[in-house]
Amino acid sequence: MTALVELASARPSLATLVGSASGALFHFTLSRRWVFPGHQGPWQGQALRYALISGGSALWNGLGVELGERVGVPYLASRALVAVIVSVAWNFPMHRSFVFRSRLEAS
């Protein structure tokens, strides 16, 4: 995102969308191949579940940053703290148990 804004003069909102979409595609691919390699099911179902979890993650991040701003936490500090909390408490557990679950676990 920063490279698009600073080097290509892209609008921050557009750069954020491009960065988020490319980051999600990259993360999905890495997770499917290396983080959860024993849980290879059909990629289409995993992609749909990943998109649902990503939407929830975006909401949690947005709400957390908003809450941080309301209580006076600087934006960057709030964003960093919320990103870590959401990653550990929401993203990883949901990716492990819902997105990339094995067929045995799904039964």
C-alpha positions in Angstrom: 0.0 0.0 0.0 2.7 2.4 1.0 4.7 1.8 -2.2 1.6 2.4 -4.3 0.9 5.7 -2.5 4.5 7.0 -2.3 6.0 5.7 -5.5 3.0 5.5 -7.9 1.0 8.4 -6.4 -2.1 6.2 -6.0 -4.9 7.4 -3.8 -4.6 5.8 -0.3 -8.0 4.3 -0.5 -7.3 2.5 -3.8 -3.8 1.5 -2.6 -5.4 0.0 0.5 -7.8 -2.1 -1.5 -5.1 -3.3 -3.9 -2.8 -4.1 -0.9 -5.5 -5.9 1.0 -6.6 -8.0 -1.9 -3.0 -8.9 -2.9 -2.1 -9.6 0.7 -5.1 -11.9 1.1 -4.3 -13.9 -2.0 -0.7 -14.2 -0.9 -1.7 -15.2 2.6 -4.3 -17.7 1.4 -1.7 -19.4 -0.8 1.0 -19.5 1.8 -1.4 -20.9 4.4 -2.8 -23.5 2.1 0.7 -24.7 1.1 2.9 -24.3 4.2 1.0 -23.4 7.3 -1.7 -26.0 7.1 -0.3 -28.5 4.5 -2.0 -31.5 6.0 -5.4 -30.0 5.5 -5.7 -29.9 1.7 -9.3 -29.9 0.7 -11.0 -28.4 -2.3 -9.6 -24.9 -2.7 -12.9 -23.3 -3.6 -14.6 -24.0 -0.3 -11.5 -22.9 1.5 -11.4 -19.7 -0.5 -15.0 -18.9 0.4 -14.4 -19.6 4.1 -11.2 -17.5 4.0 -13.2 -14.6 2.5 -15.8 -14.9 5.3 -13.1 -14.8 8.0 -11.3 -12.0 6.2 -14.5 -9.9 6.3 -14.8 -10.6 10.0 -11.2 -9.6 10.5 -11.7 -6.3 8.7 -14.7 -5.5 10.9 -12.8 -6.4 14.1 -9.8 -4.3 13.0 -12.0 -1.4 12.1 -13.9 -1.5 15.4 -10.7 -1.9 17.4 -9.1 1.1 15.7 -12.2 3.2 16.2 -12.3 2.2 19.9 -8.7 3.1 20.3 -9.2 6.5 18.7 -12.2 7.2 21.0 -10.1 6.6 24.1 -7.2 8.7 22.8 -4.7 6.0 21.6 -2.6 7.3 18.7 -3.8 5.8 15.3 -0.6 3.9 14.5 -0.3 2.4 18.0 -4.0 1.5 18.0 -3.7 -0.1 14.5 -0.6 -2.2 15.5 -2.1 -3.4 18.8 -5.4 -4.3 17.2 -3.8 -6.1 14.3 -1.8 -8.3 16.7 -4.9 -9.1 18.9 -7.1 -9.9 15.9 -4.5 -12.0 14.3 -3.9 -14.1 17.4 -7.4 -14.2 18.8 -9.5 -14.4 15.5 -7.5 -15.1 12.3 -5.3 -17.9 13.3 -7.8 -19.9 15.3 -10.5 -19.5 12.6 -8.1 -20.4 9.8 -7.0 -23.5 11.7 -10.4 -24.7 12.7 -12.7 -23.4 10.0 -10.9 -22.5 6.8 -8.2 -25.2 6.5 -9.8 -27.9 8.7 -9.1 -31.4 7.7 -11.9 -33.6 6.3 -11.8 -35.7 9.5 -12.2 -32.6 11.7 -15.1 -31.4 9.5 -17.1 -34.7 10.1 
